[in-house]
Amino acid sequence: MTIHIPTPLRAYTSGKESVPVSADTVAASLEALVTEYPALRGNLFAADGKLRSFVNVYLNEDDIRYLPAKEASPVTASDELTIIPSIAGGCCAATASRALVRTAPAC
C-alpha cells in the first residue's frame, strides 16, 4: 500500500511524497511507516502510542475515525493512506486593531 505524506512531514521522509509499506491494517501501516522513518513517530503519535488528535488519516477516501474498525481496518496492497495534519488558525487580523476599525468582524 502507499502512504501519502503531507508537505510539512516530508522533511522526515527524505522529501518523499509517498512511501510504500506492507501491512494488513491501518495501524500496522502507520507502524511500518514510523519504523522506517522514526522521526515521524513524535509527529503522528502521542506519548501513549495513540494517533495524535490533530492528525487525520484517510483510507482511500474515508476518514478512519468513522470506519467501524478505525485503525484496525484492514488494508490491501492497492489501498492508499493519506495523512492530513489539521491546521489551526487564529482569529482574523482585524481583531488586533478592533479599537481602530469599528466594522471589524467578530471571530
C-alpha positions, 0 to 999 in steps of 0.5 A: 500500500502507499502512504501519502505524506503531507508537505510539512512531514516530508522533511522526515521522509527524505522529501518523499511524497509517498512511501510504500509499506506492507501491512494488513491494517491501518495501524500496522501501516502507520507502524511500518511507516514510523519504523522506517522513518522514526522521526515521524513517530513524535509527529503522528503519535502521542506519548501513549502510542495513540494517533495524535488528535490533530492528525487525520488519516484517510483510507482511500477516501474515508476518514478512519475515525468513522470506519467501524474498525478505525485503525484496525481496518484492514488494508490491501496492497492497492489501498492508499493512506493519506495523512492530513495534519489539521491546521489551526488558525487564529482569529482574523487580523482585524481583531488586533486593531478592533479599537481602530476599525469599528466594522471589524468582524467578530471571530 
